[in-house]
Amino acid sequence: MRRNARGGGRKSGGFRLEVFTSDELQEIHLATLEVLSQTGVVVEDEEALATFEDGGATVDSERKVVRLPAHVVEDALHSAPPKVVMCGRSPERDVVLEDGRVGFTNFGEGIQVVDPHTGELHESRKQDAADCTKIIDALPEIDVVERPLGAHDVPQDTASLHNAEAIFTNTTKPRPSAR
């Protein structure tokens, strides 16, 4: 299992970056709780709305807005495990997620690609997603693979399956979701 680097750990020397103080982090947390409880979030999936309601959230089914009381959020945070291992296809690609440990993923989803051979700009295709995933898989700095591109050359009602196939078959790194 690969243990990704620790960020911000106290050591005898070296560089440490703390963007926020403990007090500032607490203020951000309290502001977040306020937004979640008063403004809420839009949730479009009916099953998710029912799950939120069953879990103690206030659900406006007509507007599809979920308001989460602070105690529901706090209970969820306290129930989360202190460590999660994201498993790759081989143990040396596993990534440990825990407090103070830093990991990296590619981020964002491209919708167009410049063909490296012709210079043509086109909508991203399944093969582009596969090729891009191979590059990400080869980069040692990237720990977890997120979908880099979406396949637009396949039926869109099954695109998530095509995307998953293009990505899963071209990486041994952990993958958070198939989308």
TIRO-2110 file (N, C-alpha, C; in Angstrom, 1 decimal):
// TIRO-2110
0.8, -1.2, 0.0, N, 1, A
0.0, 0.0, 0.0, CA, 1, A
0.9, 1.2, 0.0, C, 1, A
0.6, 2.2, -0.8, N, 2, A
1.3, 3.4, -0.9, CA, 2, A
0.7, 4.4, 0.1, C, 2, A
1.5, 4.9, 0.9, N, 3, A
1.0, 5.9, 1.9, CA, 3, A
1.4, 7.3, 1.4, C, 3, A
0.4, 8.1, 1.0, N, 4, A
0.7, 9.4, 0.4, CA, 4, A
1.3, 10.3, 1.5, C, 4, A
1.9, 11.4, 1.0, N, 5, A
2.6, 12.3, 1.9, CA, 5, A
1.7, 12.9, 3.0, C, 5, A
2.3, 13.2, 4.1, N, 6, A
1.6, 13.9, 5.2, CA, 6, A
1.8, 15.4, 4.9, C, 6, A
0.7, 16.2, 5.0, N, 7, A
0.8, 17.6, 4.9, CA, 7, A
0.6, 18.3, 6.2, C, 7, A
1.5, 19.2, 6.5, N, 8, A
1.3, 20.0, 7.7, CA, 8, A
1.7, 19.3, 9.0, C, 8, A
2.3, 18.1, 8.9, N, 9, A
2.7, 17.4, 10.1, CA, 9, A
3.9, 18.1, 10.8, C, 9, A
3.9, 18.1, 12.1, N, 10, A
5.0, 18.7, 12.8, CA, 10, A
6.2, 17.9, 12.7, C, 10, A
7.3, 18.5, 12.3, N, 11, A
8.6, 17.8, 12.1, CA, 11, A
9.7, 18.7, 12.7, C, 11, A
10.9, 18.2, 12.8, N, 12, A
11.9, 19.0, 13.4, CA, 12, A
12.4, 20.2, 12.6, C, 12, A
12.0, 20.1, 11.3, N, 13, A
12.4, 21.3, 10.5, CA, 13, A
11.6, 21.2, 9.2, C, 13, A
11.9, 22.1, 8.3, N, 14, A
11.2, 22.1, 7.0, CA, 14, A
10.1, 23.1, 6.9, C, 14, A
9.4, 23.1, 5.8, N, 15, A
8.4, 24.1, 5.5, CA, 15, A
7.0, 23.6, 6.0, C, 15, A
6.2, 24.4, 6.5, N, 16, A
4.8, 24.1, 6.9, CA, 16, A
3.9, 25.3, 6.5, C, 16, A
2.9, 25.0, 5.9, N, 17, A
1.9, 26.0, 5.4, CA, 17, A
0.6, 25.8, 6.1, C, 17, A
0.2, 26.8, 6.9, N, 18, A
-1.2, 26.7, 7.5, CA, 18, A
-1.9, 28.0, 6.9, C, 18, A
-2.8, 27.7, 6.0, N, 19, A
-3.6, 28.8, 5.4, CA, 19, A
-4.5, 29.4, 6.4, C, 19, A
-5.2, 28.6, 7.3, N, 20, A
-6.2, 29.1, 8.2, CA, 20, A
-5.7, 28.8, 9.6, C, 20, A
-6.1, 29.6, 10.6, N, 21, A
-5.9, 29.3, 12.0, CA, 21, A
-7.0, 28.4, 12.4, C, 21, A
-6.9, 27.8, 13.6, N, 22, A
-7.9, 26.9, 14.1, CA, 22, A
-9.2, 27.7, 14.3, C, 22, A
-9.1, 29.0, 14.7, N, 23, A
-10.3, 29.8, 14.9, CA, 23, A
-11.0, 30.1, 13.6, C, 23, A
-10.2, 30.4, 12.6, N, 24, A
-10.7, 30.6, 11.2, CA, 24, A
-11.4, 29.4, 10.7, C, 24, A
-10.8, 28.2, 10.9, N, 25, A
-11.5, 27.0, 10.4, CA, 25, A
-12.8, 26.8, 11.1, C, 25, A
-12.8, 27.1, 12.4, N, 26, A
-14.1, 27.0, 13.2, CA, 26, A
-15.2, 27.9, 12.6, C, 26, A
-14.8, 29.1, 12.3, N, 27, A
-15.7, 30.1, 11.7, CA, 27, A
-16.2, 29.7, 10.4, C, 27, A
-15.4, 29.1, 9.6, N, 28, A
-15.8, 28.5, 8.3, CA, 28, A
-16.8, 27.4, 8.5, C, 28, A
-16.5, 26.5, 9.4, N, 29, A
-17.4, 25.4, 9.7, CA, 29, A
-18.8, 25.9, 10.2, C, 29, A
-18.8, 26.9, 11.1, N, 30, A
-20.0, 27.4, 11.6, CA, 30, A
-20.8, 28.1, 10.5, C, 30, A
-20.1, 28.8, 9.6, N, 31, A
-20.8, 29.5, 8.5, CA, 31, A
-21.4, 28.4, 7.5, C, 31, A
-20.7, 27.4, 7.3, N, 32, A
-21.1, 26.3, 6.4, CA, 32, A
-22.4, 25.6, 7.0, C, 32, A
-22.4, 25.4, 8.3, N, 33, A
-23.6, 24.8, 9.0, CA, 33, A
-24.8, 25.8, 8.8, C, 33, A
-24.5, 27.1, 8.9, N, 34, A
-25.6, 28.0, 8.7, CA, 34, A
-26.2, 28.0, 7.3, C, 34, A
-25.3, 27.9, 6.3, N, 35, A
-25.8, 27.8, 4.9, CA, 35, A
-26.6, 26.6, 4.7, C, 35, A
-26.1, 25.4, 5.2, N, 36, A
-26.7, 24.2, 5.0, CA, 36, A
-28.1, 24.1, 5.7, C, 36, A
-28.2, 24.8, 6.8, N, 37, A
-29.5, 24.7, 7.6, CA, 37, A
-30.5, 25.8, 7.1, C, 37, A
-30.0, 26.9, 6.7, N, 38, A
-30.9, 28.0, 6.3, CA, 38, A
-31.2, 28.1, 4.8, C, 38, A
-30.1, 28.0, 4.0, N, 39, A
-30.3, 28.1, 2.6, CA, 39, A
-30.6, 26.7, 2.0, C, 39, A
-29.8, 25.8, 2.4, N, 40, A
-29.9, 24.4, 1.9, CA, 40, A
-29.2, 24.2, 0.6, C, 40, A
-29.4, 23.0, 0.0, N, 41, A
-28.8, 22.6, -1.3, CA, 41, A
-29.9, 22.0, -2.1, C, 41, A
-29.8, 22.2, -3.4, N, 42, A
-30.7, 21.6, -4.4, CA, 42, A
-30.2, 20.1, -4.6, C, 42, A
-31.2, 19.2, -4.5, N, 43, A
-31.0, 17.8, -4.7, CA, 43, A
-32.0, 17.3, -5.7, C, 43, A
-31.6, 16.9, -6.9, N, 44, A
-32.6, 16.6, -7.9, CA, 44, A
-33.1, 15.1, -7.9, C, 44, A
-32.3, 14.2, -7.3, N, 45, A
-32.7, 12.8, -7.3, CA, 45, A
-33.7, 12.5, -6.2, C, 45, A
-34.8, 11.9, -6.6, N, 46, A
-35.9, 11.6, -5.7, CA, 46, A
-35.5, 10.6, -4.5, C, 46, A
-34.7, 9.6, -4.9, N, 47, A
-34.2, 8.7, -3.8, CA, 47, A
-33.4, 9.4, -2.8, C, 47, A
-32.5, 10.3, -3.3, N, 48, A
-31.7, 11.1, -2.4, CA, 48, A
-32.5, 12.0, -1.5, C, 48, A
-33.5, 12.6, -2.1, N, 49, A
-34.4, 13.5, -1.2, CA, 49, A
-35.0, 12.7, -0.1, C, 49, A
-35.5, 11.5, -0.4, N, 50, A
-36.1, 10.6, 0.6, CA, 50, A
-35.1, 10.2, 1.7, C, 50, A
-33.9, 9.9, 1.2, N, 51, A
-32.8, 9.5, 2.2, CA, 51, A
-32.5, 10.7, 3.1, C, 51, A
-32.4, 11.9, 2.6, N, 52, A
-32.2, 13.1, 3.4, CA, 52, A
-33.3, 13.3, 4.4, C, 52, A
-34.5, 13.1, 3.9, N, 53, A
-35.7, 13.3, 4.8, CA, 53, A
-35.7, 12.3, 5.9, C, 53, A
-35.4, 11.0, 5.6, N, 54, A
-35.3, 9.9, 6.6, CA, 54, A
-34.2, 10.2, 7.6, C, 54, A
-33.2, 10.9, 7.2, N, 55, A
-32.0, 11.2, 8.0, CA, 55, A
-32.2, 12.4, 8.9, C, 55, A
-33.3, 13.1, 8.8, N, 56, A
-33.6, 14.2, 9.7, CA, 56, A
-33.5, 15.6, 9.0, C, 56, A
-33.3, 15.6, 7.7, N, 57, A
-33.2, 16.9, 7.0, CA, 57, A
-34.6, 17.4, 6.7, C, 57, A
-34.8, 18.7, 6.5, N, 58, A
-36.0, 19.3, 6.0, CA, 58, A
-36.0, 19.3, 4.5, C, 58, A
-37.0, 18.7, 3.9, N, 59, A
-37.0, 18.6, 2.4, CA, 59, A
-38.2, 19.3, 1.8, C, 59, A
-37.9, 20.3, 0.9, N, 60, A
-39.0, 20.9, 0.1, CA, 60, A
-39.0, 20.2, -1.2, C, 60, A
-39.9, 19.2, -1.3, N, 61, A
-40.0, 18.4, -2.5, CA, 61, A
-40.3, 19.1, -3.8, C, 61, A
-41.1, 20.2, -3.6, N, 62, A
-41.5, 20.9, -4.8, CA, 62, A
-40.3, 21.7, -5.4, C, 62, A
-39.5, 22.3, -4.5, N, 63, A
-38.3, 23.1, -5.0, CA, 63, A
-37.1, 22.2, -5.0, C, 63, A
-37.2, 21.0, -4.4, N, 64, A
-36.1, 20.0, -4.4, CA, 64, A
-34.9, 20.6, -3.6, C, 64, A
-35.2, 21.3, -2.5, N, 65, A
-34.2, 21.9, -1.6, CA, 65, A
-34.2, 21.1, -0.3, C, 65, A
-33.0, 20.8, 0.1, N, 66, A
-32.7, 20.1, 1.3, CA, 66, A
-32.0, 21.0, 2.3, C, 66, A
-32.6, 21.1, 3.5, N, 67, A
-32.0, 21.9, 4.6, CA, 67, A
-31.5, 20.9, 5.6, C, 67, A
-30.3, 21.0, 6.0, N, 68, A
-29.7, 20.1, 7.0, CA, 68, A
-29.4, 20.8, 8.3, C, 68, A
-30.2, 20.4, 9.3, N, 69, A
-29.9, 21.0, 10.7, CA, 69, A
-28.4, 20.7, 11.1, C, 69, A
-27.9, 21.6, 11.9, N, 70, A
-26.5, 21.4, 12.3, CA, 70, A
-26.2, 20.1, 13.0, C, 70, A
-27.2, 19.6, 13.8, N, 71, A
-26.9, 18.4, 14.5, CA, 71, A
-26.8, 17.2, 13.5, C, 71, A
-27.5, 17.2, 12.4, N, 72, A
-27.5, 16.2, 11.4, CA, 72, A
-26.1, 16.1, 10.8, C, 72, A
-25.6, 17.3, 10.4, N, 73, A
-24.3, 17.4, 9.8, CA, 73, A
-23.2, 17.0, 10.8, C, 73, A
-23.3, 17.5, 12.0, N, 74, A
-22.3, 17.1, 13.1, CA, 74, A
-22.3, 15.6, 13.3, C, 74, A
-23.5, 15.0, 13.4, N, 75, A
-23.6, 13.5, 13.6, CA, 75, A
-22.9, 12.8, 12.5, C, 75, A
-23.2, 13.3, 11.2, N, 76, A
-22.6, 12.6, 10.1, CA, 76, A
-21.0, 12.7, 10.1, C, 76, A
-20.5, 13.9, 10.5, N, 77, A
-19.1, 14.1, 10.6, CA, 77, A
-18.5, 13.2, 11.7, C, 77, A
-19.1, 13.1, 12.8, N, 78, A
-18.6, 12.2, 13.9, CA, 78, A
-18.7, 10.7, 13.6, C, 78, A
-19.6, 10.4, 12.7, N, 79, A
-19.8, 8.9, 12.3, CA, 79, A
-18.8, 8.5, 11.2, C, 79, A
-18.1, 9.5, 10.6, N, 80, A
-17.2, 9.1, 9.5, CA, 80, A
-15.9, 8.5, 10.1, C, 80, A
-15.4, 7.5, 9.5, N, 81, A
-14.2, 6.8, 10.0, CA, 81, A
-13.0, 7.8, 9.9, C, 81, A
-12.0, 7.6, 10.8, N, 82, A
-10.9, 8.5, 10.8, CA, 82, A
-9.9, 8.3, 9.6, C, 82, A
-10.1, 7.1, 9.0, N, 83, A
-9.2, 6.8, 7.9, CA, 83, A
-10.0, 6.0, 6.9, C, 83, A
-9.7, 6.2, 5.6, N, 84, A
-10.3, 5.5, 4.5, CA, 84, A
-9.2, 5.1, 3.6, C, 84, A
-9.2, 3.8, 3.1, N, 85, A
-8.3, 3.4, 2.2, CA, 85, A
-9.0, 3.2, 0.8, C, 85, A
-8.5, 4.0, -0.2, N, 86, A
-9.1, 3.9, -1.5, CA, 86, A
-8.2, 2.8, -2.2, C, 86, A
-8.8, 1.8, -2.7, N, 87, A
-8.1, 0.7, -3.2, CA, 87, A
-7.9, 0.8, -4.8, C, 87, A
-6.7, 0.6, -5.2, N, 88, A
-6.5, 0.5, -6.6, CA, 88, A
-6.6, -1.0, -7.1, C, 88, A
-6.3, -1.3, -8.3, N, 89, A
-6.3, -2.7, -8.7, CA, 89, A
-5.1, -3.5, -8.2, C, 89, A
-4.1, -2.8, -7.7, N, 90, A
-3.0, -3.5, -7.0, CA, 90, A
-2.7, -2.8, -5.8, C, 90, A
-2.3, -3.5, -4.7, N, 91, A
-2.1, -2.8, -3.4, CA, 91, A
-1.1, -1.7, -3.4, C, 91, A
-0.1, -1.7, -4.2, N, 92, A
0.8, -0.6, -4.2, CA, 92, A
0.2, 0.7, -4.7, C, 92, A
-1.0, 0.6, -5.3, N, 93, A
-1.7, 1.8, -5.8, CA, 93, A
-2.8, 2.3, -4.8, C, 93, A
-3.0, 1.6, -3.7, N, 94, A
-3.9, 2.0, -2.7, CA, 94, A
-3.5, 3.4, -2.1, C, 94, A
-4.5, 4.2, -1.7, N, 95, A
-4.2, 5.5, -1.2, CA, 95, A
-4.9, 5.6, 0.2, C, 95, A
-4.2, 6.1, 1.2, N, 96, A
-4.8, 6.3, 2.5, CA, 96, A
-5.2, 7.7, 2.6, C, 96, A
-6.5, 7.9, 3.0, N, 97, A
-7.1, 9.2, 3.2, CA, 97, A
-7.3, 9.4, 4.7, C, 97, A
-6.6, 10.3, 5.3, N, 98, A
-6.8, 10.6, 6.8, CA, 98, A
-6.3, 12.0, 7.1, C, 98, A
-6.6, 12.5, 8.2, N, 99, A
-6.3, 13.8, 8.6, CA, 99, A
-4.8, 14.1, 8.5, C, 99, A
-4.5, 15.1, 7.8, N, 100, A
-3.1, 15.5, 7.7, CA, 100, A
-2.4, 14.9, 6.5, C, 100, A
-3.0, 14.0, 5.8, N, 101, A
-2.4, 13.3, 4.7, CA, 101, A
-2.8, 13.9, 3.4, C, 101, A
-1.9, 14.2, 2.5, N, 102, A
-2.1, 14.9, 1.2, CA, 102, A
-2.1, 13.9, 0.1, C, 102, A
-3.1, 14.0, -0.8, N, 103, A
-3.1, 13.2, -2.0, CA, 103, A
-3.6, 14.1, -3.2, C, 103, A
-3.4, 13.7, -4.4, N, 104, A
-3.7, 14.5, -5.5, CA, 104, A
-4.5, 13.7, -6.6, C, 104, A
-5.4, 14.4, -7.3, N, 105, A
-6.1, 13.9, -8.4, CA, 105, A
-6.2, 14.9, -9.5, C, 105, A
-6.4, 14.4, -10.7, N, 106, A
-6.7, 15.3, -11.8, CA, 106, A
-8.1, 15.9, -11.5, C, 106, A
-8.3, 17.1, -12.0, N, 107, A
-9.6, 17.8, -11.7, CA, 107, A
-10.1, 18.4, -12.9, C, 107, A
-11.4, 18.3, -13.0, N, 108, A
-12.1, 19.0, -14.2, CA, 108, A
-12.4, 17.9, -15.2, C, 108, A
-13.3, 18.3, -16.1, N, 109, A
-13.6, 17.4, -17.2, CA, 109, A
-13.6, 18.2, -18.5, C, 109, A
-12.7, 17.7, -19.4, N, 110, A
-12.6, 18.4, -20.7, CA, 110, A
-13.8, 18.0, -21.6, C, 110, A
-14.2, 18.8, -22.5, N, 111, A
-15.3, 18.5, -23.4, CA, 111, A
-14.8, 18.6, -24.8, C, 111, A
-13.6, 19.1, -25.1, N, 112, A
-13.1, 19.1, -26.4, CA, 112, A
-11.6, 18.7, -26.3, C, 112, A
-11.1, 18.1, -27.4, N, 113, A
-9.7, 17.7, -27.5, CA, 113, A
-9.1, 18.1, -28.8, C, 113, A
-7.8, 18.5, -28.7, N, 114, A
-7.1, 18.8, -30.0, CA, 114, A
-6.3, 17.5, -30.3, C, 114, A
-6.6, 16.9, -31.5, N, 115, A
-6.0, 15.7, -31.9, CA, 115, A
-4.5, 16.0, -32.0, C, 115, A
-3.6, 15.2, -31.4, N, 116, A
-2.2, 15.4, -31.4, CA, 116, A
-1.6, 15.2, -32.8, C, 116, A
-2.2, 14.4, -33.6, N, 117, A
-1.7, 14.1, -34.9, CA, 117, A
-2.2, 15.0, -36.0, C, 117, A
-3.4, 15.5, -36.0, N, 118, A
-4.0, 16.3, -37.0, CA, 118, A
-4.2, 17.8, -36.6, C, 118, A
-4.2, 18.0, -35.3, N, 119, A
-4.4, 19.4, -34.9, CA, 119, A
-5.9, 19.7, -34.9, C, 119, A
-6.8, 18.8, -35.2, N, 120, A
-8.2, 19.0, -35.3, CA, 120, A
-8.8, 19.1, -33.9, C, 120, A
-9.7, 20.1, -33.7, N, 121, A
-10.4, 20.2, -32.4, CA, 121, A
-11.7, 19.5, -32.6, C, 121, A
-12.0, 18.5, -31.6, N, 122, A
-13.3, 17.8, -31.7, CA, 122, A
-13.8, 17.5, -30.3, C, 122, A
-15.1, 17.2, -30.2, N, 123, A
-15.7, 16.8, -28.9, CA, 123, A
-14.9, 15.6, -28.4, C, 123, A
-14.8, 15.5, -27.1, N, 124, A
-14.0, 14.4, -26.6, CA, 124, A
-14.8, 13.0, -26.9, C, 124, A
-14.0, 12.0, -27.1, N, 125, A
-14.5, 10.7, -27.5, CA, 125, A
-14.0, 9.7, -26.5, C, 125, A
-14.6, 8.5, -26.6, N, 126, A
-14.2, 7.4, -25.6, CA, 126, A
-12.8, 7.1, -25.7, C, 126, A
-12.2, 7.1, -26.9, N, 127, A
-10.8, 6.8, -27.0, CA, 127, A
-9.9, 7.9, -26.4, C, 127, A
-10.4, 9.2, -26.5, N, 128, A
-9.7, 10.3, -25.8, CA, 128, A
-9.6, 10.1, -24.3, C, 128, A
-10.8, 9.7, -23.8, N, 129, A
-10.8, 9.4, -22.3, CA, 129, A
-9.9, 8.3, -21.9, C, 129, A
-9.8, 7.3, -22.7, N, 130, A
-8.9, 6.2, -22.5, CA, 130, A
-7.4, 6.6, -22.6, C, 130, A
-7.1, 7.4, -23.6, N, 131, A
-5.7, 7.9, -23.8, CA, 131, A
-5.3, 8.8, -22.7, C, 131, A
-6.2, 9.7, -22.3, N, 132, A
-5.9, 10.7, -21.2, CA, 132, A
-5.7, 9.9, -19.9, C, 132, A
-6.5, 8.9, -19.7, N, 133, A
-6.4, 8.1, -18.4, CA, 133, A
-5.0, 7.4, -18.4, C, 133, A
-4.5, 6.9, -19.5, N, 134, A
-3.2, 6.3, -19.6, CA, 134, A
-2.1, 7.3, -19.1, C, 134, A
-2.3, 8.5, -19.5, N, 135, A
-1.3, 9.5, -19.1, CA, 135, A
-1.4, 9.8, -17.6, C, 135, A
-2.6, 9.9, -17.1, N, 136, A
-2.8, 10.2, -15.7, CA, 136, A
-2.2, 9.0, -14.9, C, 136, A
-2.5, 7.8, -15.4, N, 137, A
-2.0, 6.6, -14.7, CA, 137, A
-0.5, 6.6, -14.6, C, 137, A
0.2, 7.1, -15.6, N, 138, A
1.7, 7.1, -15.6, CA, 138, A
2.3, 8.2, -14.7, C, 138, A
1.5, 9.2, -14.3, N, 139, A
2.0, 10.3, -13.5, CA, 139, A
2.1, 9.9, -12.0, C, 139, A
3.3, 9.8, -11.5, N, 140, A
3.4, 9.4, -10.1, CA, 140, A
2.9, 10.4, -9.1, C, 140, A
2.7, 11.7, -9.5, N, 141, A
2.2, 12.7, -8.6, CA, 141, A
0.7, 12.6, -8.4, C, 141, A
0.0, 11.9, -9.3, N, 142, A
-1.4, 11.8, -9.2, CA, 142, A
-1.8, 10.5, -8.5, C, 142, A
-2.5, 10.5, -7.4, N, 143, A
-2.8, 9.4, -6.6, CA, 143, A
-4.2, 8.7, -7.0, C, 143, A
-5.1, 9.5, -7.4, N, 144, A
-6.5, 9.0, -7.6, CA, 144, A
-6.9, 9.6, -9.0, C, 144, A
-7.6, 8.7, -9.8, N, 145, A
-8.0, 9.1, -11.1, CA, 145, A
-9.5, 9.6, -11.1, C, 145, A
-9.7, 10.8, -11.5, N, 146, A
-11.1, 11.3, -11.8, CA, 146, A
-11.3, 11.3, -13.3, C, 146, A
-12.5, 11.3, -13.7, N, 147, A
-12.8, 11.2, -15.1, CA, 147, A
-12.3, 12.5, -15.8, C, 147, A
-11.3, 12.3, -16.7, N, 148, A
-10.7, 13.5, -17.3, CA, 148, A
-11.5, 14.1, -18.5, C, 148, A
-12.3, 13.2, -19.2, N, 149, A
-13.1, 13.6, -20.4, CA, 149, A
-14.3, 12.7, -20.4, C, 149, A
-15.3, 13.2, -21.0, N, 150, A
-16.5, 12.5, -21.2, CA, 150, A
-16.6, 12.0, -22.7, C, 150, A
-17.1, 10.8, -22.9, N, 151, A
-17.3, 10.3, -24.3, CA, 151, A
-18.5, 10.9, -24.9, C, 151, A
-18.4, 11.6, -26.0, N, 152, A
-19.5, 12.2, -26.7, CA, 152, A
-19.8, 11.5, -28.0, C, 152, A
-19.1, 10.4, -28.3, N, 153, A
-19.3, 9.7, -29.5, CA, 153, A
-20.0, 8.4, -29.2, C, 153, A
-20.7, 8.3, -28.1, N, 154, A
-21.4, 7.1, -27.7, CA, 154, A
-22.9, 7.5, -27.4, C, 154, A
-23.8, 6.6, -27.3, N, 155, A
-25.2, 7.0, -26.9, CA, 155, A
-25.1, 7.6, -25.5, C, 155, A
-25.7, 8.8, -25.3, N, 156, A
-25.5, 9.5, -24.1, CA, 156, A
-26.3, 8.8, -22.9, C, 156, A
-27.3, 8.0, -23.2, N, 157, A
-28.0, 7.3, -22.1, CA, 157, A
-27.1, 6.1, -21.5, C, 157, A
-26.0, 5.7, -22.2, N, 158, A
-25.1, 4.7, -21.7, CA, 158, A
-23.7, 5.3, -21.6, C, 158, A
-23.5, 6.6, -21.7, N, 159, A
-22.2, 7.2, -21.7, CA, 159, A
-21.4, 6.9, -20.4, C, 159, A
-22.1, 6.9, -19.3, N, 160, A
-21.4, 6.7, -18.0, CA, 160, A
-20.7, 5.3, -18.0, C, 160, A
-21.4, 4.3, -18.7, N, 161, A
-20.8, 3.0, -18.8, CA, 161, A
-19.6, 3.0, -19.7, C, 161, A
-19.7, 3.7, -20.8, N, 162, A
-18.5, 3.8, -21.7, CA, 162, A
-17.4, 4.5, -21.0, C, 162, A
-17.7, 5.6, -20.3, N, 163, A
-16.6, 6.4, -19.6, CA, 163, A
-16.0, 5.5, -18.6, C, 163, A
-16.7, 4.7, -17.8, N, 164, A
-16.2, 3.8, -16.8, CA, 164, A
-15.3, 2.8, -17.5, C, 164, A
-15.7, 2.2, -18.6, N, 165, A
-14.9, 1.2, -19.3, CA, 165, A
-13.5, 1.9, -19.7, C, 165, A
-13.6, 3.0, -20.3, N, 166, A
-12.4, 3.7, -20.8, CA, 166, A
-11.4, 4.0, -19.7, C, 166, A
-12.0, 4.3, -18.5, N, 167, A
-11.1, 4.7, -17.4, CA, 167, A
-10.6, 3.5, -16.6, C, 167, A
-11.5, 2.6, -16.2, N, 168, A
-11.2, 1.5, -15.4, CA, 168, A
-10.2, 0.6, -16.1, C, 168, A
-10.3, 0.4, -17.4, N, 169, A
-9.4, -0.5, -18.1, CA, 169, A
-8.0, 0.1, -18.4, C, 169, A
-7.8, 1.4, -18.1, N, 170, A
-6.6, 2.1, -18.4, CA, 170, A
-5.9, 2.7, -17.2, C, 170, A
-6.3, 2.3, -16.0, N, 171, A
-5.6, 2.7, -14.8, CA, 171, A
-5.6, 1.6, -13.7, C, 171, A
-4.6, 1.6, -12.9, N, 172, A
-4.6, 0.7, -11.7, CA, 172, A
-4.8, 1.5, -10.5, C, 172, A
-4.9, 2.8, -10.6, N, 173, A
-5.1, 3.7, -9.5, CA, 173, A
-6.5, 3.7, -9.0, C, 173, A
-6.8, 4.1, -7.7, N, 174, A
-8.2, 4.2, -7.2, CA, 174, A
-9.0, 5.2, -8.1, C, 174, A
-10.3, 4.9, -8.1, N, 175, A
-11.2, 5.7, -8.8, CA, 175, A
-12.4, 5.9, -7.9, C, 175, A
-12.8, 7.2, -7.6, N, 176, A
-13.9, 7.4, -6.6, CA, 176, A
-15.2, 7.0, -7.1, C, 176, A
-15.5, 7.2, -8.4, N, 177, A
-16.9, 6.9, -8.8, CA, 177, A
-16.9, 6.6, -10.3, C, 177, A
-17.9, 5.9, -10.8, N, 178, A
-17.9, 5.6, -12.2, CA, 178, A
-18.6, 6.7, -13.0, C, 178, A
-19.5, 7.4, -12.4, N, 179, A
-20.3, 8.4, -13.1, CA, 179, A
-20.6, 8.0, -14.5, C, 179, A
END
